[in-house]
Amino acid sequence: MRSREFSSKVSGEVAERLLLEPGSLMRSRRLSSQHARNIQKKEDDCWVGFNETLKRLDELQKRRNQVFFRSA
């Protein structure tokens, strides 16, 4: 329950900031190329982990189905 309260509070604060100072949030930030590469690498690592998790879940599901059909 607390996470919902927290997320609604945060989203309310973000909306309030957008209304009060829209220009500052729309202004583009300049990143160093190294910082941009680090961000991209973290993003890529997240996707690799996500894809690995999907593969493992698929393998687990296949194993469960094989065990079920063998016992039946």
mmCIF file of the N, C-alpha and C atoms, coordinates in Angstrom:
data_MODEL
# 
_entry.id   MODEL 
# 
loop_
_atom_site.group_PDB 
_atom_site.id 
_atom_site.type_symbol 
_atom_site.label_atom_id 
_atom_site.label_alt_id 
_atom_site.label_comp_id 
_atom_site.label_asym_id 
_atom_site.label_entity_id 
_atom_site.label_seq_id 
_atom_site.pdbx_PDB_ins_code 
_atom_site.Cartn_x 
_atom_site.Cartn_y 
_atom_site.Cartn_z 
_atom_site.occupancy 
_atom_site.B_iso_or_equiv 
_atom_site.pdbx_formal_charge 
_atom_site.auth_seq_id 
_atom_site.auth_comp_id 
_atom_site.auth_asym_id 
_atom_site.auth_atom_id 
_atom_site.pdbx_PDB_model_num 
ATOM 1   N N  . MET A 1 1  ? 0.820  -1.190  0.000   1.00 0.00 ? 1  MET A N  1 
ATOM 2   C CA . MET A 1 1  ? 0.000  0.000   0.000   1.00 0.00 ? 1  MET A CA 1 
ATOM 3   C C  . MET A 1 1  ? 0.867  1.258   0.000   1.00 0.00 ? 1  MET A C  1 
ATOM 4   N N  . ARG A 1 2  ? 1.978  1.179   0.702   1.00 0.00 ? 2  ARG A N  1 
ATOM 5   C CA . ARG A 1 2  ? 2.848  2.346   0.770   1.00 0.00 ? 2  ARG A CA 1 
ATOM 6   C C  . ARG A 1 2  ? 3.417  2.715   -0.589  1.00 0.00 ? 2  ARG A C  1 
ATOM 7   N N  . SER A 1 3  ? 3.695  1.720   -1.418  1.00 0.00 ? 3  SER A N  1 
ATOM 8   C CA . SER A 1 3  ? 4.274  2.020   -2.727  1.00 0.00 ? 3  SER A CA 1 
ATOM 9   C C  . SER A 1 3  ? 3.294  2.811   -3.584  1.00 0.00 ? 3  SER A C  1 
ATOM 10  N N  . ARG A 1 4  ? 2.006  2.506   -3.485  1.00 0.00 ? 4  ARG A N  1 
ATOM 11  C CA . ARG A 1 4  ? 1.013  3.281   -4.234  1.00 0.00 ? 4  ARG A CA 1 
ATOM 12  C C  . ARG A 1 4  ? 0.963  4.715   -3.736  1.00 0.00 ? 4  ARG A C  1 
ATOM 13  N N  . GLU A 1 5  ? 0.998  4.877   -2.416  1.00 0.00 ? 5  GLU A N  1 
ATOM 14  C CA . GLU A 1 5  ? 0.982  6.225   -1.855  1.00 0.00 ? 5  GLU A CA 1 
ATOM 15  C C  . GLU A 1 5  ? 2.212  6.991   -2.306  1.00 0.00 ? 5  GLU A C  1 
ATOM 16  N N  . PHE A 1 6  ? 3.362  6.318   -2.273  1.00 0.00 ? 6  PHE A N  1 
ATOM 17  C CA . PHE A 1 6  ? 4.605  6.960   -2.675  1.00 0.00 ? 6  PHE A CA 1 
ATOM 18  C C  . PHE A 1 6  ? 4.559  7.347   -4.145  1.00 0.00 ? 6  PHE A C  1 
ATOM 19  N N  . SER A 1 7  ? 4.108  6.426   -5.012  1.00 0.00 ? 7  SER A N  1 
ATOM 20  C CA . SER A 1 7  ? 4.100  6.715   -6.444  1.00 0.00 ? 7  SER A CA 1 
ATOM 21  C C  . SER A 1 7  ? 3.122  7.830   -6.779  1.00 0.00 ? 7  SER A C  1 
ATOM 22  N N  . SER A 1 8  ? 1.975  7.870   -6.109  1.00 0.00 ? 8  SER A N  1 
ATOM 23  C CA . SER A 1 8  ? 1.035  8.953   -6.391  1.00 0.00 ? 8  SER A CA 1 
ATOM 24  C C  . SER A 1 8  ? 1.578  10.277  -5.887  1.00 0.00 ? 8  SER A C  1 
ATOM 25  N N  . LYS A 1 9  ? 2.300  10.238  -4.762  1.00 0.00 ? 9  LYS A N  1 
ATOM 26  C CA . LYS A 1 9  ? 2.903  11.461  -4.239  1.00 0.00 ? 9  LYS A CA 1 
ATOM 27  C C  . LYS A 1 9  ? 3.970  11.964  -5.195  1.00 0.00 ? 9  LYS A C  1 
ATOM 28  N N  . VAL A 1 10 ? 4.797  11.040  -5.685  1.00 0.00 ? 10 VAL A N  1 
ATOM 29  C CA . VAL A 1 10 ? 5.863  11.419  -6.609  1.00 0.00 ? 10 VAL A CA 1 
ATOM 30  C C  . VAL A 1 10 ? 5.273  11.953  -7.902  1.00 0.00 ? 10 VAL A C  1 
ATOM 31  N N  . SER A 1 11 ? 4.278  11.260  -8.462  1.00 0.00 ? 11 SER A N  1 
ATOM 32  C CA . SER A 1 11 ? 3.698  11.722  -9.723  1.00 0.00 ? 11 SER A CA 1 
ATOM 33  C C  . SER A 1 11 ? 3.014  13.071  -9.537  1.00 0.00 ? 11 SER A C  1 
ATOM 34  N N  . GLY A 1 12 ? 2.434  13.300  -8.364  1.00 0.00 ? 12 GLY A N  1 
ATOM 35  C CA . GLY A 1 12 ? 1.839  14.603  -8.075  1.00 0.00 ? 12 GLY A CA 1 
ATOM 36  C C  . GLY A 1 12 ? 2.885  15.695  -8.033  1.00 0.00 ? 12 GLY A C  1 
ATOM 37  N N  . GLU A 1 13 ? 4.043  15.380  -7.440  1.00 0.00 ? 13 GLU A N  1 
ATOM 38  C CA . GLU A 1 13 ? 5.126  16.361  -7.380  1.00 0.00 ? 13 GLU A CA 1 
ATOM 39  C C  . GLU A 1 13 ? 5.660  16.662  -8.773  1.00 0.00 ? 13 GLU A C  1 
ATOM 40  N N  . VAL A 1 14 ? 5.768  15.647  -9.606  1.00 0.00 ? 14 VAL A N  1 
ATOM 41  C CA . VAL A 1 14 ? 6.253  15.847  -10.972 1.00 0.00 ? 14 VAL A CA 1 
ATOM 42  C C  . VAL A 1 14 ? 5.275  16.717  -11.746 1.00 0.00 ? 14 VAL A C  1 
ATOM 43  N N  . ALA A 1 15 ? 3.988  16.427  -11.626 1.00 0.00 ? 15 ALA A N  1 
ATOM 44  C CA . ALA A 1 15 ? 2.973  17.228  -12.316 1.00 0.00 ? 15 ALA A CA 1 
ATOM 45  C C  . ALA A 1 15 ? 3.020  18.673  -11.841 1.00 0.00 ? 15 ALA A C  1 
ATOM 46  N N  . GLU A 1 16 ? 3.214  18.845  -10.545 1.00 0.00 ? 16 GLU A N  1 
ATOM 47  C CA . GLU A 1 16 ? 3.287  20.198  -9.990  1.00 0.00 ? 16 GLU A CA 1 
ATOM 48  C C  . GLU A 1 16 ? 4.493  20.939  -10.556 1.00 0.00 ? 16 GLU A C  1 
ATOM 49  N N  . ARG A 1 17 ? 5.622  20.246  -10.662 1.00 0.00 ? 17 ARG A N  1 
ATOM 50  C CA . ARG A 1 17 ? 6.822  20.878  -11.229 1.00 0.00 ? 17 ARG A CA 1 
ATOM 51  C C  . ARG A 1 17 ? 6.600  21.257  -12.684 1.00 0.00 ? 17 ARG A C  1 
ATOM 52  N N  . LEU A 1 18 ? 5.911  20.392  -13.423 1.00 0.00 ? 18 LEU A N  1 
ATOM 53  C CA . LEU A 1 18 ? 5.639  20.692  -14.831 1.00 0.00 ? 18 LEU A CA 1 
ATOM 54  C C  . LEU A 1 18 ? 4.797  21.949  -14.971 1.00 0.00 ? 18 LEU A C  1 
ATOM 55  N N  . LEU A 1 19 ? 3.829  22.094  -14.078 1.00 0.00 ? 19 LEU A N  1 
ATOM 56  C CA . LEU A 1 19 ? 2.970  23.270  -14.142 1.00 0.00 ? 19 LEU A CA 1 
ATOM 57  C C  . LEU A 1 19 ? 3.716  24.535  -13.730 1.00 0.00 ? 19 LEU A C  1 
ATOM 58  N N  . LEU A 1 20 ? 4.577  24.417  -12.731 1.00 0.00 ? 20 LEU A N  1 
ATOM 59  C CA . LEU A 1 20 ? 5.258  25.593  -12.209 1.00 0.00 ? 20 LEU A CA 1 
ATOM 60  C C  . LEU A 1 20 ? 6.441  26.026  -13.063 1.00 0.00 ? 20 LEU A C  1 
ATOM 61  N N  . GLU A 1 21 ? 7.177  25.077  -13.601 1.00 0.00 ? 21 GLU A N  1 
ATOM 62  C CA . GLU A 1 21 ? 8.371  25.424  -14.358 1.00 0.00 ? 21 GLU A CA 1 
ATOM 63  C C  . GLU A 1 21 ? 8.540  24.513  -15.578 1.00 0.00 ? 21 GLU A C  1 
ATOM 64  N N  . PRO A 1 22 ? 7.680  24.636  -16.578 1.00 0.00 ? 22 PRO A N  1 
ATOM 65  C CA . PRO A 1 22 ? 7.744  23.727  -17.721 1.00 0.00 ? 22 PRO A CA 1 
ATOM 66  C C  . PRO A 1 22 ? 9.020  23.874  -18.545 1.00 0.00 ? 22 PRO A C  1 
ATOM 67  N N  . GLY A 1 23 ? 9.564  25.072  -18.634 1.00 0.00 ? 23 GLY A N  1 
ATOM 68  C CA . GLY A 1 23 ? 10.753 25.289  -19.455 1.00 0.00 ? 23 GLY A CA 1 
ATOM 69  C C  . GLY A 1 23 ? 11.965 24.549  -18.948 1.00 0.00 ? 23 GLY A C  1 
ATOM 70  N N  . SER A 1 24 ? 12.105 24.480  -17.630 1.00 0.00 ? 24 SER A N  1 
ATOM 71  C CA . SER A 1 24 ? 13.304 23.845  -17.076 1.00 0.00 ? 24 SER A CA 1 
ATOM 72  C C  . SER A 1 24 ? 13.309 22.345  -17.327 1.00 0.00 ? 24 SER A C  1 
ATOM 73  N N  . LEU A 1 25 ? 12.148 21.715  -17.362 1.00 0.00 ? 25 LEU A N  1 
ATOM 74  C CA . LEU A 1 25 ? 12.101 20.278  -17.600 1.00 0.00 ? 25 LEU A CA 1 
ATOM 75  C C  . LEU A 1 25 ? 12.212 19.942  -19.083 1.00 0.00 ? 25 LEU A C  1 
ATOM 76  N N  . MET A 1 26 ? 11.831 20.867  -19.942 1.00 0.00 ? 26 MET A N  1 
ATOM 77  C CA . MET A 1 26 ? 11.899 20.610  -21.373 1.00 0.00 ? 26 MET A CA 1 
ATOM 78  C C  . MET A 1 26 ? 13.273 20.951  -21.946 1.00 0.00 ? 26 MET A C  1 
ATOM 79  N N  . ARG A 1 27 ? 14.055 21.703  -21.205 1.00 0.00 ? 27 ARG A N  1 
ATOM 80  C CA . ARG A 1 27 ? 15.377 22.091  -21.664 1.00 0.00 ? 27 ARG A CA 1 
ATOM 81  C C  . ARG A 1 27 ? 16.252 20.844  -21.805 1.00 0.00 ? 27 ARG A C  1 
ATOM 82  N N  . SER A 1 28 ? 16.958 20.744  -22.896 1.00 0.00 ? 28 SER A N  1 
ATOM 83  C CA . SER A 1 28 ? 17.790 19.553  -23.095 1.00 0.00 ? 28 SER A CA 1 
ATOM 84  C C  . SER A 1 28 ? 19.058 19.659  -22.257 1.00 0.00 ? 28 SER A C  1 
ATOM 85  N N  . ARG A 1 29 ? 19.501 18.511  -21.789 1.00 0.00 ? 29 ARG A N  1 
ATOM 86  C CA . ARG A 1 29 ? 20.742 18.460  -21.018 1.00 0.00 ? 29 ARG A CA 1 
ATOM 87  C C  . ARG A 1 29 ? 21.853 17.997  -21.934 1.00 0.00 ? 29 ARG A C  1 
ATOM 88  N N  . ARG A 1 30 ? 23.012 18.581  -21.764 1.00 0.00 ? 30 ARG A N  1 
ATOM 89  C CA . ARG A 1 30 ? 24.171 18.128  -22.532 1.00 0.00 ? 30 ARG A CA 1 
ATOM 90  C C  . ARG A 1 30 ? 24.916 17.099  -21.706 1.00 0.00 ? 30 ARG A C  1 
ATOM 91  N N  . LEU A 1 31 ? 25.181 15.966  -22.319 1.00 0.00 ? 31 LEU A N  1 
ATOM 92  C CA . LEU A 1 31 ? 25.905 14.898  -21.648 1.00 0.00 ? 31 LEU A CA 1 
ATOM 93  C C  . LEU A 1 31 ? 27.258 14.717  -22.318 1.00 0.00 ? 31 LEU A C  1 
ATOM 94  N N  . SER A 1 32 ? 28.229 14.360  -21.515 1.00 0.00 ? 32 SER A N  1 
ATOM 95  C CA . SER A 1 32 ? 29.513 14.012  -22.122 1.00 0.00 ? 32 SER A CA 1 
ATOM 96  C C  . SER A 1 32 ? 29.318 12.703  -22.880 1.00 0.00 ? 32 SER A C  1 
ATOM 97  N N  . SER A 1 33 ? 30.154 12.477  -23.866 1.00 0.00 ? 33 SER A N  1 
ATOM 98  C CA . SER A 1 33 ? 30.002 11.245  -24.652 1.00 0.00 ? 33 SER A CA 1 
ATOM 99  C C  . SER A 1 33 ? 30.240 10.020  -23.774 1.00 0.00 ? 33 SER A C  1 
ATOM 100 N N  . GLN A 1 34 ? 31.155 10.130  -22.806 1.00 0.00 ? 34 GLN A N  1 
ATOM 101 C CA . GLN A 1 34 ? 31.412 9.010   -21.897 1.00 0.00 ? 34 GLN A CA 1 
ATOM 102 C C  . GLN A 1 34 ? 30.179 8.710   -21.051 1.00 0.00 ? 34 GLN A C  1 
ATOM 103 N N  . HIS A 1 35 ? 29.544 9.755   -20.555 1.00 0.00 ? 35 HIS A N  1 
ATOM 104 C CA . HIS A 1 35 ? 28.341 9.575   -19.737 1.00 0.00 ? 35 HIS A CA 1 
ATOM 105 C C  . HIS A 1 35 ? 27.219 8.957   -20.568 1.00 0.00 ? 35 HIS A C  1 
ATOM 106 N N  . ALA A 1 36 ? 27.086 9.409   -21.806 1.00 0.00 ? 36 ALA A N  1 
ATOM 107 C CA . ALA A 1 36 ? 26.058 8.851   -22.695 1.00 0.00 ? 36 ALA A CA 1 
ATOM 108 C C  . ALA A 1 36 ? 26.330 7.370   -22.970 1.00 0.00 ? 36 ALA A C  1 
ATOM 109 N N  . ARG A 1 37 ? 27.604 7.004   -23.169 1.00 0.00 ? 37 ARG A N  1 
ATOM 110 C CA . ARG A 1 37 ? 27.946 5.592   -23.395 1.00 0.00 ? 37 ARG A CA 1 
ATOM 111 C C  . ARG A 1 37 ? 27.640 4.753   -22.159 1.00 0.00 ? 37 ARG A C  1 
ATOM 112 N N  . ASN A 1 38 ? 27.926 5.309   -20.979 1.00 0.00 ? 38 ASN A N  1 
ATOM 113 C CA . ASN A 1 38 ? 27.636 4.583   -19.742 1.00 0.00 ? 38 ASN A CA 1 
ATOM 114 C C  . ASN A 1 38 ? 26.140 4.334   -19.589 1.00 0.00 ? 38 ASN A C  1 
ATOM 115 N N  . ILE A 1 39 ? 25.344 5.337   -19.916 1.00 0.00 ? 39 ILE A N  1 
ATOM 116 C CA . ILE A 1 39 ? 23.887 5.184   -19.843 1.00 0.00 ? 39 ILE A CA 1 
ATOM 117 C C  . ILE A 1 39 ? 23.430 4.115   -20.832 1.00 0.00 ? 39 ILE A C  1 
ATOM 118 N N  . GLN A 1 40 ? 23.955 4.156   -22.044 1.00 0.00 ? 40 GLN A N  1 
ATOM 119 C CA . GLN A 1 40 ? 23.578 3.178   -23.064 1.00 0.00 ? 40 GLN A CA 1 
ATOM 120 C C  . GLN A 1 40 ? 23.972 1.775   -22.635 1.00 0.00 ? 40 GLN A C  1 
ATOM 121 N N  . LYS A 1 41 ? 25.163 1.627   -22.035 1.00 0.00 ? 41 LYS A N  1 
ATOM 122 C CA . LYS A 1 41 ? 25.621 0.316   -21.583 1.00 0.00 ? 41 LYS A CA 1 
ATOM 123 C C  . LYS A 1 41 ? 24.709 -0.222  -20.485 1.00 0.00 ? 41 LYS A C  1 
ATOM 124 N N  . LYS A 1 42 ? 24.307 0.635   -19.557 1.00 0.00 ? 42 LYS A N  1 
ATOM 125 C CA . LYS A 1 42 ? 23.402 0.195   -18.495 1.00 0.00 ? 42 LYS A CA 1 
ATOM 126 C C  . LYS A 1 42 ? 22.071 -0.256  -19.086 1.00 0.00 ? 42 LYS A C  1 
ATOM 127 N N  . GLU A 1 43 ? 21.589 0.500   -20.070 1.00 0.00 ? 43 GLU A N  1 
ATOM 128 C CA . GLU A 1 43 ? 20.339 0.133   -20.741 1.00 0.00 ? 43 GLU A CA 1 
ATOM 129 C C  . GLU A 1 43 ? 20.480 -1.223  -21.431 1.00 0.00 ? 43 GLU A C  1 
ATOM 130 N N  . ASP A 1 44 ? 21.582 -1.395  -22.145 1.00 0.00 ? 44 ASP A N  1 
ATOM 131 C CA . ASP A 1 44 ? 21.825 -2.664  -22.844 1.00 0.00 ? 44 ASP A CA 1 
ATOM 132 C C  . ASP A 1 44 ? 21.922 -3.819  -21.856 1.00 0.00 ? 44 ASP A C  1 
ATOM 133 N N  . ASP A 1 45 ? 22.613 -3.592  -20.729 1.00 0.00 ? 45 ASP A N  1 
ATOM 134 C CA . ASP A 1 45 ? 22.738 -4.630  -19.706 1.00 0.00 ? 45 ASP A CA 1 
ATOM 135 C C  . ASP A 1 45 ? 21.373 -5.015  -19.143 1.00 0.00 ? 45 ASP A C  1 
ATOM 136 N N  . CYS A 1 46 ? 20.508 -4.029  -18.969 1.00 0.00 ? 46 CYS A N  1 
ATOM 137 C CA . CYS A 1 46 ? 19.157 -4.316  -18.469 1.00 0.00 ? 46 CYS A CA 1 
ATOM 138 C C  . CYS A 1 46 ? 18.404 -5.202  -19.452 1.00 0.00 ? 46 CYS A C  1 
ATOM 139 N N  . TRP A 1 47 ? 18.504 -4.889  -20.755 1.00 0.00 ? 47 TRP A N  1 
ATOM 140 C CA . TRP A 1 47 ? 17.808 -5.689  -21.761 1.00 0.00 ? 47 TRP A CA 1 
ATOM 141 C C  . TRP A 1 47 ? 18.370 -7.097  -21.839 1.00 0.00 ? 47 TRP A C  1 
ATOM 142 N N  . VAL A 1 48 ? 19.696 -7.233  -21.703 1.00 0.00 ? 48 VAL A N  1 
ATOM 143 C CA . VAL A 1 48 ? 20.307 -8.564  -21.732 1.00 0.00 ? 48 VAL A CA 1 
ATOM 144 C C  . VAL A 1 48 ? 19.783 -9.381  -20.558 1.00 0.00 ? 48 VAL A C  1 
ATOM 145 N N  . GLY A 1 49 ? 19.741 -8.771  -19.382 1.00 0.00 ? 49 GLY A N  1 
ATOM 146 C CA . GLY A 1 49 ? 19.224 -9.464  -18.203 1.00 0.00 ? 49 GLY A CA 1 
ATOM 147 C C  . GLY A 1 49 ? 17.766 -9.847  -18.365 1.00 0.00 ? 49 GLY A C  1 
ATOM 148 N N  . PHE A 1 50 ? 16.984 -8.954  -18.940 1.00 0.00 ? 50 PHE A N  1 
ATOM 149 C CA . PHE A 1 50 ? 15.566 -9.214  -19.167 1.00 0.00 ? 50 PHE A CA 1 
ATOM 150 C C  . PHE A 1 50 ? 15.388 -10.387 -20.128 1.00 0.00 ? 50 PHE A C  1 
ATOM 151 N N  . ASN A 1 51 ? 16.152 -10.383 -21.214 1.00 0.00 ? 51 ASN A N  1 
ATOM 152 C CA . ASN A 1 51 ? 16.055 -11.472 -22.196 1.00 0.00 ? 51 ASN A CA 1 
ATOM 153 C C  . ASN A 1 51 ? 16.494 -12.798 -21.597 1.00 0.00 ? 51 ASN A C  1 
ATOM 154 N N  . GLU A 1 52 ? 17.548 -12.776 -20.766 1.00 0.00 ? 52 GLU A N  1 
ATOM 155 C CA . GLU A 1 52 ? 17.994 -14.001 -20.090 1.00 0.00 ? 52 GLU A CA 1 
ATOM 156 C C  . GLU A 1 52 ? 16.898 -14.535 -19.173 1.00 0.00 ? 52 GLU A C  1 
ATOM 157 N N  . THR A 1 53 ? 16.244 -13.637 -18.467 1.00 0.00 ? 53 THR A N  1 
ATOM 158 C CA . THR A 1 53 ? 15.158 -14.050 -17.571 1.00 0.00 ? 53 THR A CA 1 
ATOM 159 C C  . THR A 1 53 ? 14.031 -14.696 -18.363 1.00 0.00 ? 53 THR A C  1 
ATOM 160 N N  . LEU A 1 54 ? 13.683 -14.110 -19.507 1.00 0.00 ? 54 LEU A N  1 
ATOM 161 C CA . LEU A 1 54 ? 12.631 -14.697 -20.345 1.00 0.00 ? 54 LEU A CA 1 
ATOM 162 C C  . LEU A 1 54 ? 13.019 -16.090 -20.829 1.00 0.00 ? 54 LEU A C  1 
ATOM 163 N N  . LYS A 1 55 ? 14.284 -16.264 -21.222 1.00 0.00 ? 55 LYS A N  1 
ATOM 164 C CA . LYS A 1 55 ? 14.744 -17.583 -21.675 1.00 0.00 ? 55 LYS A CA 1 
ATOM 165 C C  . LYS A 1 55 ? 14.643 -18.606 -20.549 1.00 0.00 ? 55 LYS A C  1 
ATOM 166 N N  . ARG A 1 56 ? 15.078 -18.205 -19.355 1.00 0.00 ? 56 ARG A N  1 
ATOM 167 C CA . ARG A 1 56 ? 15.036 -19.134 -18.220 1.00 0.00 ? 56 ARG A CA 1 
ATOM 168 C C  . ARG A 1 56 ? 13.604 -19.506 -17.867 1.00 0.00 ? 56 ARG A C  1 
ATOM 169 N N  . LEU A 1 57 ? 12.708 -18.535 -17.915 1.00 0.00 ? 57 LEU A N  1 
ATOM 170 C CA . LEU A 1 57 ? 11.303 -18.832 -17.632 1.00 0.00 ? 57 LEU A CA 1 
ATOM 171 C C  . LEU A 1 57 ? 10.722 -19.778 -18.673 1.00 0.00 ? 57 LEU A C  1 
ATOM 172 N N  . ASP A 1 58 ? 11.104 -19.589 -19.928 1.00 0.00 ? 58 ASP A N  1 
ATOM 173 C CA . ASP A 1 58 ? 10.631 -20.463 -20.998 1.00 0.00 ? 58 ASP A CA 1 
ATOM 174 C C  . ASP A 1 58 ? 11.147 -21.886 -20.789 1.00 0.00 ? 58 ASP A C  1 
ATOM 175 N N  . GLU A 1 59 ? 12.435 -22.013 -20.437 1.00 0.00 ? 59 GLU A N  1 
ATOM 176 C CA . GLU A 1 59 ? 13.004 -23.339 -20.183 1.00 0.00 ? 59 GLU A CA 1 
ATOM 177 C C  . GLU A 1 59 ? 12.335 -24.003 -18.985 1.00 0.00 ? 59 GLU A C  1 
ATOM 178 N N  . LEU A 1 60 ? 12.081 -23.236 -17.954 1.00 0.00 ? 60 LEU A N  1 
ATOM 179 C CA . LEU A 1 60 ? 11.421 -23.769 -16.762 1.00 0.00 ? 60 LEU A CA 1 
ATOM 180 C C  . LEU A 1 60 ? 10.019 -24.263 -17.098 1.00 0.00 ? 60 LEU A C  1 
ATOM 181 N N  . GLN A 1 61 ? 9.298  -23.500 -17.905 1.00 0.00 ? 61 GLN A N  1 
ATOM 182 C CA . GLN A 1 61 ? 7.950  -23.891 -18.309 1.00 0.00 ? 61 GLN A CA 1 
ATOM 183 C C  . GLN A 1 61 ? 7.987  -25.179 -19.131 1.00 0.00 ? 61 GLN A C  1 
ATOM 184 N N  . LYS A 1 62 ? 8.972  -25.301 -20.025 1.00 0.00 ? 62 LYS A N  1 
ATOM 185 C CA . LYS A 1 62 ? 9.099  -26.518 -20.837 1.00 0.00 ? 62 LYS A CA 1 
ATOM 186 C C  . LYS A 1 62 ? 9.382  -27.728 -19.955 1.00 0.00 ? 62 LYS A C  1 
ATOM 187 N N  . ARG A 1 63 ? 10.274 -27.547 -18.962 1.00 0.00 ? 63 ARG A N  1 
ATOM 188 C CA . ARG A 1 63 ? 10.587 -28.654 -18.045 1.00 0.00 ? 63 ARG A CA 1 
ATOM 189 C C  . ARG A 1 63 ? 9.356  -29.073 -17.260 1.00 0.00 ? 63 ARG A C  1 
ATOM 190 N N  . ARG A 1 64 ? 8.591  -28.107 -16.802 1.00 0.00 ? 64 ARG A N  1 
ATOM 191 C CA . ARG A 1 64 ? 7.376  -28.427 -16.039 1.00 0.00 ? 64 ARG A CA 1 
ATOM 192 C C  . ARG A 1 64 ? 6.385  -29.186 -16.904 1.00 0.00 ? 64 ARG A C  1 
ATOM 193 N N  . ASN A 1 65 ? 6.253  -28.785 -18.151 1.00 0.00 ? 65 ASN A N  1 
ATOM 194 C CA . ASN A 1 65 ? 5.336  -29.479 -19.063 1.00 0.00 ? 65 ASN A CA 1 
ATOM 195 C C  . ASN A 1 65 ? 5.800  -30.907 -19.317 1.00 0.00 ? 65 ASN A C  1 
ATOM 196 N N  . GLN A 1 66 ? 7.107  -31.119 -19.471 1.00 0.00 ? 66 GLN A N  1 
ATOM 197 C CA . GLN A 1 66 ? 7.630  -32.465 -19.704 1.00 0.00 ? 66 GLN A CA 1 
ATOM 198 C C  . GLN A 1 66 ? 7.373  -33.358 -18.504 1.00 0.00 ? 66 GLN A C  1 
ATOM 199 N N  . VAL A 1 67 ? 7.590  -32.841 -17.301 1.00 0.00 ? 67 VAL A N  1 
ATOM 200 C CA . VAL A 1 67 ? 7.364  -33.625 -16.085 1.00 0.00 ? 67 VAL A CA 1 
ATOM 201 C C  . VAL A 1 67 ? 5.886  -33.960 -15.958 1.00 0.00 ? 67 VAL A C  1 
ATOM 202 N N  . PHE A 1 68 ? 5.020  -33.026 -16.276 1.00 0.00 ? 68 PHE A N  1 
ATOM 203 C CA . PHE A 1 68 ? 3.577  -33.240 -16.183 1.00 0.00 ? 68 PHE A CA 1 
ATOM 204 C C  . PHE A 1 68 ? 3.138  -34.347 -17.142 1.00 0.00 ? 68 PHE A C  1 
ATOM 205 N N  . PHE A 1 69 ? 3.633  -34.317 -18.395 1.00 0.00 ? 69 PHE A N  1 
ATOM 206 C CA . PHE A 1 69 ? 3.219  -35.310 -19.379 1.00 0.00 ? 69 PHE A CA 1 
ATOM 207 C C  . PHE A 1 69 ? 3.792  -36.689 -19.067 1.00 0.00 ? 69 PHE A C  1 
ATOM 208 N N  . ARG A 1 70 ? 4.972  -36.747 -18.471 1.00 0.00 ? 70 ARG A N  1 
ATOM 209 C CA . ARG A 1 70 ? 5.561  -38.038 -18.113 1.00 0.00 ? 70 ARG A CA 1 
ATOM 210 C C  . ARG A 1 70 ? 4.781  -38.706 -16.991 1.00 0.00 ? 70 ARG A C  1 
ATOM 211 N N  . SER A 1 71 ? 4.303  -37.917 -16.033 1.00 0.00 ? 71 SER A N  1 
ATOM 212 C CA . SER A 1 71 ? 3.594  -38.501 -14.891 1.00 0.00 ? 71 SER A CA 1 
ATOM 213 C C  . SER A 1 71 ? 2.156  -38.872 -15.237 1.00 0.00 ? 71 SER A C  1 
ATOM 214 N N  . ALA A 1 72 ? 1.626  -38.321 -16.299 1.00 0.00 ? 72 ALA A N  1 
ATOM 215 C CA . ALA A 1 72 ? 0.225  -38.583 -16.653 1.00 0.00 ? 72 ALA A CA 1 
ATOM 216 C C  . ALA A 1 72 ? 0.039  -39.890 -17.373 1.00 0.00 ? 72 ALA A C  1 
# 
